Amino acid sequence: MSKPEAGVPQVQVEPSKNWKHITKLAFYSFMGIFMFFIPITINGNTSIPLDHIVTWTRNNLSTFVPYYILITIALGSLYPFMNGTWKQNKVNVVMSIFKVLGLVTAVLLFFNIGPTWLFDPSIGPFLFNSLVTPVGILVPIGAVFLAMLTGFGLLEFVGVLMQPFMRPIWKTPGRSAIDAVASFVGSYSIGLLITNRIFKEGKYTIKEATIIATGFSTVSATFMIVVANTLGLMERWNIYFWTTLIVTFTVTAITVRLWPINKISNHYYQNREGTPEVIVKKQRIKTAWHEAMKVARNTPNLLQLTWINLKDGYKMTMAILPSIMSIGLLGLVLAEYTSVFDIIGYIFFPFTWIAQLPDPLLAAKAVSMGIAEMFLPALLVTEAALVTKFVIGVVCISQILFFSAVVPVILSTEIPISIPKIIVIFVERTILSILIATPFALLLL
């Protein structure tokens, strides 16, 4: 064995001889990877198994699902008042009011009563059917399989292997690579569910959790296909996908070094003593195996772990859905019926003009709408020049933060980040995404 390096925490790296724990680590980790990351084709539709389960649930339980969604929204809107958290601080007061408004909106849509504008296909039905329902089904089901992905040692194994890349570039632990991939392949809601779970376990600091929540929690690759289809980019799918991947994580690498993220606290959840990852410089594979086996030996049984994750997943679902119904509705109404986003667009016009995008004013308005709902920018530029469509298609993914879904999900976690800071990060990400994506479009199209 080589001589230990000074200043580097030393870890016993002898592999476990206990085949029971080795089998448990291998089998459950494989099942977790399969459910979240391996696309399979069923009835002509290619997606990850988890997405197929969600689709099957929606199609075969279509009568039950709307009732389940309405009950979950009702529970979520009442829960802050039942446990007293609504009055803890000003943000909680405002969010609790929005949740009640979300319940009112859901009841109006469910019973088909209310103003005509609410039933515009791009407003109420879009919100309920295309955003709230998939998230409401995906998060609890995903939480069940999340136990396999994060509870038996895979997270620790990948974390040690990814240290040389994650920390220097994105200032996050190696284990955050799982979050990034889960979001890009699966869903931002699943990525944030993983992030919140690991943050509460004391394995991420507040700053690390914020970086992951605002920099890795993209919409899934499957939704990118919807954007590409809308903009006529499927013939250039590989170029679009890889450009989006590169731009998104390049922007994150920059924003972690800018205010407000660079000034966020490095404390752990509720100021508890955290468990920072061991920095490894030698015998990386052996150390990764040792860390994984340590978790596999000490983890609860699968049923117990699944029940814990399912409870957390449903609590998050309760918190998310009423917020999406209210905050998402507000964003969509502002985008559809006011000139708010025309005005906001002037913030980004200098950058679309500097980037020499065709019709820079249209592009600026489009990216400004991303704060309301990530799909709106694509809808606005369907008739624009190819370069503009490509850049907007990349930017609307790379922005990450939007109020119809991702922001309410972040606010429903235990990660303490304020709305003003989220808006600043959104502006930074948008500007950087425009400036980085445009050269790709000009060179590759």
C-alpha positions in Angstrom: 0.0 0.0 0.0 1.3 3.4 -0.9 2.2 6.0 1.7 -0.8 8.1 2.8 -0.8 11.7 1.7 -0.6 14.4 4.3 -3.9 16.1 5.1 -6.0 13.5 3.3 -8.5 11.6 5.5 -7.6 8.0 5.6 -10.2 5.3 5.0 -10.0 1.5 5.6 -10.4 0.1 2.1 -10.4 -3.7 2.6 -13.4 -5.1 0.6 -16.2 -6.8 2.5 -16.3 -10.6 2.4 -19.9 -10.7 3.3 -21.6 -11.9 0.1 -25.1 -11.1 1.5 -24.3 -7.4 1.5 -22.5 -7.6 -1.8 -25.5 -9.2 -3.4 -27.8 -6.6 -1.8 -25.6 -3.7 -3.1 -25.4 -5.2 -6.6 -29.1 -6.2 -7.0 -30.8 -3.2 -5.6 -28.4 -0.7 -7.3 -28.9 -2.4 -10.6 -32.7 -2.2 -10.2 -32.4 1.5 -9.3 -30.2 2.2 -12.3 -32.6 0.2 -14.5 -35.7 2.1 -13.3 -34.2 5.6 -13.6 -31.6 5.5 -16.4 -32.1 2.6 -18.9 -34.5 3.5 -21.7 -36.7 0.7 -23.0 -39.3 0.6 -25.7 -42.9 -0.4 -24.9 -45.7 -0.1 -27.5 -43.5 2.0 -29.7 -42.7 4.5 -26.9 -39.1 4.7 -25.7 -38.5 6.0 -22.2 -37.1 5.0 -18.8 -39.1 2.2 -17.0 -40.3 4.7 -14.3 -41.9 6.9 -17.0 -43.6 3.8 -18.5 -45.1 3.0 -15.1 -46.4 6.6 -14.7 -47.9 6.4 -18.3 -49.5 3.1 -17.5 -50.9 4.5 -14.3 -52.4 7.5 -16.1 -53.9 5.4 -18.9 -55.3 2.5 -16.8 -56.4 4.4 -13.7 -57.6 7.5 -15.6 -60.9 7.6 -13.7 -59.2 7.5 -10.3 -56.2 9.8 -11.0 -58.1 13.2 -11.1 -59.7 12.3 -7.7 -56.3 11.4 -6.3 -54.8 14.6 -7.6 -57.6 16.7 -6.1 -57.4 15.0 -2.7 -53.6 15.4 -2.7 -53.9 19.2 -3.5 -56.5 19.5 -0.7 -54.3 17.8 1.8 -51.3 19.8 0.7 -53.1 23.1 1.0 -54.4 22.3 4.5 -51.3 20.6 5.9 -49.4 23.9 6.7 -52.3 25.1 8.8 -52.7 21.7 10.6 -49.0 21.5 11.6 -48.6 25.2 12.2 -45.8 25.8 9.7 -47.7 28.4 7.8 -46.8 31.1 10.3 -43.1 30.2 10.8 -41.9 33.0 8.5 -43.2 35.4 5.8 -42.3 33.0 2.9 -44.4 30.3 4.6 -47.3 32.7 5.0 -47.2 33.6 1.4 -46.8 30.1 0.1 -49.6 28.8 2.4 -51.9 31.4 0.9 -50.9 30.3 -2.6 -51.6 26.7 -1.7 -55.1 27.6 -0.7 -55.6 29.5 -4.0 -54.2 26.4 -5.7 -56.9 24.3 -4.1 -59.6 26.8 -5.2 -58.2 26.6 -8.8 -58.2 22.8 -8.8 -61.8 22.6 -7.5 -63.0 25.0 -10.2 -61.2 22.9 -12.9 -62.4 19.6 -11.5 -66.0 20.6 -11.3 -65.8 22.6 -14.6 -67.0 25.9 -13.1 -65.4 29.3 -13.2 -64.4 32.0 -15.8 -63.9 31.1 -19.4 -60.3 32.1 -19.5 -59.5 29.5 -16.9 -60.5 26.8 -19.3 -58.4 28.0 -22.2 -56.5 24.8 -23.2 -53.2 26.6 -22.7 -54.1 27.7 -19.1 -56.1 25.5 -16.7 -56.2 22.2 -18.6 -52.5 22.5 -19.5 -51.7 23.2 -15.9 -53.8 20.3 -14.5 -53.2 17.7 -17.1 -49.7 18.4 -18.4 -47.9 19.6 -15.2 -49.8 18.7 -12.0 -51.0 15.2 -12.9 -47.6 13.8 -14.2 -45.8 15.3 -11.1 -48.5 14.0 -8.8 -48.0 10.4 -10.0 -44.3 10.5 -10.7 -43.0 11.7 -7.3 -44.6 9.1 -5.0 -43.9 6.2 -7.5 -40.3 7.5 -8.0 -39.8 7.7 -4.3 -40.5 3.9 -4.0 -37.7 3.1 -6.5 -35.5 5.9 -5.1 -34.8 3.6 -2.1 -33.0 1.2 -4.4 -31.0 4.0 -6.1 -29.8 5.8 -3.0 -30.2 3.5 -0.1 -27.8 0.5 -0.6 -24.4 2.1 -1.4 -24.5 3.1 -5.0 -24.6 6.8 -4.1 -21.4 6.5 -2.1 -19.7 4.4 -4.7 -20.4 6.9 -7.5 -19.6 9.8 -5.2 -16.0 8.7 -4.5 -15.4 8.0 -8.2 -16.8 11.4 -9.3 -14.9 13.5 -6.8 -12.2 14.6 -9.2 -14.8 16.1 -11.6 -17.7 17.4 -9.4 -15.8 19.4 -6.8 -13.3 21.3 -9.0 -15.9 22.2 -11.6 -19.3 22.5 -9.8 -18.2 22.7 -6.1 -20.4 19.8 -5.1 -19.7 16.4 -3.7 -19.1 13.5 -6.1 -22.4 11.9 -5.0 -24.3 14.9 -6.6 -23.6 13.3 -10.0 -26.5 11.0 -9.3 -28.8 14.0 -8.9 -27.6 15.5 -12.1 -28.2 12.3 -14.1 -31.5 11.6 -12.4 -32.9 15.0 -13.4 -31.6 14.9 -17.0 -32.8 11.3 -17.7 -35.7 11.2 -15.3 -37.3 14.4 -13.9 -36.5 17.5 -12.0 -39.0 16.4 -9.3 -37.1 13.2 -8.8 -33.7 15.0 -8.8 -35.0 17.4 -6.2 -36.5 14.5 -4.2 -33.0 12.9 -4.1 -31.4 16.3 -3.2 -33.8 17.0 -0.4 -33.3 13.5 1.1 -29.5 13.7 1.0 -29.5 17.3 2.3 -31.7 16.3 5.3 -29.3 13.4 6.0 -26.5 15.9 6.4 -24.5 14.9 3.3 -24.9 18.3 1.5 -24.3 21.7 2.9 -26.9 24.5 2.2 -24.7 25.9 -0.6 -24.2 22.4 -2.2 -27.9 21.7 -2.1 -28.7 25.1 -3.6 -26.2 24.5 -6.4 -27.7 21.1 -7.2 -31.3 22.4 -7.0 -30.8 25.4 -9.2 -28.1 24.0 -11.5 -28.8 20.4 -12.1 -32.6 20.1 -11.7 -33.4 20.3 -15.4 -36.5 19.0 -17.1 -36.0 15.5 -18.4 -34.6 14.4 -21.7 -38.0 13.1 -22.6 -39.5 16.6 -22.3 -36.6 17.9 -24.4 -38.0 15.7 -27.2 -41.3 17.6 -26.9 -39.4 20.9 -27.2 -37.4 19.6 -30.2 -40.6 18.4 -31.9 -42.3 21.8 -31.3 -39.4 23.7 -32.9 -38.8 21.3 -35.7 -35.4 20.2 -34.4 -35.8 16.4 -34.3 -33.7 16.1 -37.5 -30.9 17.6 -35.5 -31.7 15.8 -32.2 -28.2 14.7 -31.4 -26.8 18.2 -31.9 -29.6 19.7 -29.9 -29.3 17.2 -27.0 -25.6 17.4 -26.6 -25.5 21.2 -27.0 -28.2 21.5 -24.3 -26.3 19.2 -22.0 -23.0 21.1 -22.4 -24.6 24.6 -22.2 -26.6 23.7 -19.1 -23.7 22.4 -17.0 -21.3 25.0 -18.3 -23.7 27.7 -17.1 -23.9 25.9 -13.7 -20.1 25.9 -13.4 -20.1 29.7 -13.9 -23.1 30.6 -11.6 -21.6 28.7 -8.6 -18.9 31.3 -8.7 -21.3 34.3 -8.9 -23.5 36.0 -6.3 -25.8 34.8 -4.7 -24.6 31.2 -4.8 -21.0 32.0 -3.9 -22.2 33.7 -0.6 -24.6 31.0 0.5 -23.9 29.3 3.9 -21.8 26.2 4.1 -23.7 25.0 7.1 -25.6 21.7 7.2 -29.4 21.1 7.6 -30.7 22.9 10.7 -27.1 23.6 11.8 -26.5 20.0 12.6 -23.1 18.3 12.3 -23.0 17.0 8.7 -21.1 14.1 7.3 -18.9 15.6 4.5 -17.6 13.1 2.0 -14.0 11.8 2.5 -11.7 13.4 0.0 -9.8 10.6 -1.7 -6.7 10.9 -3.8 -5.4 7.3 -3.9 -6.9 3.9 -4.1 -10.1 5.5 -5.3 -11.9 2.3 -6.5 -11.1 0.5 -3.3 -12.3 3.4 -1.2 -15.5 3.7 -3.3 -16.2 0.0 -2.7 -15.5 0.3 1.1 -17.9 3.3 1.4 -20.6 1.5 -0.6 -20.3 -1.7 1.5 -20.4 0.3 4.7 -23.9 1.6 3.7 -25.0 -1.8 2.5 -24.2 -3.3 5.8 -26.0 -0.7 7.9 -29.0 0.1 5.7 -32.5 -0.8 6.9 -34.5 -3.6 5.1 -36.0 -2.7 1.7 -39.6 -2.4 3.0 -38.6 0.0 5.8 -36.5 2.1 3.5 -39.2 2.2 0.8 -41.8 3.2 3.4 -39.6 6.1 4.6 -39.0 7.3 1.0 -42.7 6.9 0.1 -43.8 9.0 3.0 -41.3 11.7 2.1 -42.3 11.5 -1.6 -46.0 11.9 -0.8 -45.3 14.8 1.6 -43.4 16.5 -1.2 -46.2 15.8 -3.6 -48.7 17.4 -1.2 -46.4 20.5 -1.0 -45.8 20.7 -4.7 -49.2 20.3 -6.4 -51.2 23.2 -4.8 -48.2 25.5 -5.4 -48.0 24.6 -9.1 -51.8 25.1 -9.4 -51.5 28.7 -8.1 -48.1 30.0 -8.9 -48.1 28.3 -12.3 -51.5 29.7 -13.1 -50.3 33.2 -12.3 -47.3 32.8 -14.6 -49.4 31.5 -17.5 -52.0 34.2 -17.1 -49.4 37.0 -17.1 -47.8 35.5 -20.2 -51.1 35.1 -22.0 -53.0 38.3 -21.1 -50.5 41.0 -20.1 -47.4 42.7 -21.5 -45.3 41.9 -18.4 -42.9 39.6 -20.4 -42.6 42.2 -23.2 -41.2 44.5 -20.5 -39.0 41.9 -18.9 -37.7 40.9 -22.3 -35.8 44.3 -22.5 -33.5 42.9 -19.8 -32.3 40.3 -22.2 -32.5 42.3 -25.4 -28.9 43.6 -25.2 -27.6 40.0 -25.0 -29.7 38.6 -27.8 -28.6 41.6 -29.9 -24.9 41.1 -29.0 -25.2 37.4 -29.8 -26.5 38.5 -33.3 -29.6 36.4 -33.1 -32.1 36.9 -35.9 -35.1 39.0 -34.5 -33.3 39.7 -31.2 -36.4 41.4 -29.6 -38.6 38.3 -30.2 -35.8 36.1 -28.8 -35.5 38.3 -25.7 -39.3 38.2 -25.0 -39.2 34.4 -25.5 -36.5 33.8 -22.9 -38.2 36.1 -20.4 -41.3 33.9 -20.5 -39.2 31.0 -19.3 -39.5 32.2 -15.7 -43.3 31.5 -15.9 -43.2 28.1 -17.7 -40.2 26.5 -19.6 -42.4 25.5 -22.6 -43.6 29.1 -23.3 -40.4 30.3 -25.1 -40.6 27.4 -27.6 -44.2 28.2 -28.4 -43.4 31.8 -29.1 -40.6 31.2 -31.7 -42.1 28.3 -33.8 -42.0 30.5 -36.9 -38.6 32.1 -36.2 -35.3 31.5 -38.0 -33.6 28.1 -37.4 -30.8 29.7 -35.4 -33.3 31.5 -33.1 -35.3 28.3 -32.6 -32.2 26.3 -31.8 -30.9 28.8 -29.3 -34.3 29.3 -27.6 -34.7 25.5 -27.5 -31.4 25.2 -25.6 -32.0 28.2 -23.4 -35.4 27.2 -22.2 -33.9 23.9 -20.8 -30.7 25.6 -19.5 -32.7 28.2 -17.5 -33.9 25.4 -15.2 -35.9 27.7 -12.9 -39.6 28.4 -13.7 -42.6 29.2 -11.5 -45.1 26.8 -12.9 -43.3 23.8 -11.5 -39.5 23.8 -10.5 -39.6 26.8 -8.2 -42.6 25.5 -6.2 -40.8 22.2 -5.9 -37.6 23.9 -4.6 -39.7 25.9 -2.1 -41.4 22.7 -1.0 -38.0 21.2 0.0 -36.0 22.0 3.2 -33.4 23.9 1.2 -33.5 27.5 2.5 -33.3 29.7 -0.7 -35.4 32.8 -1.2 -37.5 33.7 -4.2 -35.4 36.9 -4.9 -32.2 34.8 -5.1 -33.9 32.3 -7.3 -34.9 35.2 -9.7 -31.3 36.5 -9.7 -30.0 33.0 -10.6 -32.6 32.7 -13.3 -31.4 36.0 -14.9 -27.8 34.9 -14.7 -28.5 31.5 -16.2 -30.6 33.1 -19.0 -27.9 35.6 -20.0 -25.1 33.0 -19.9 -27.2 30.5 -21.8 -27.8 32.9 -24.6 -24.2 33.9 -25.0 -22.9 30.3 -24.8 -25.6 28.6 -26.9 -25.5 31.0 -29.9 -21.9 30.1 -31.0 -22.9 26.4 -31.0 -25.9 27.2 -33.2 -23.9 29.3 -35.6 -21.1 26.6 -35.9 -23.2 23.5 -36.0 -26.4 24.3 -38.0 
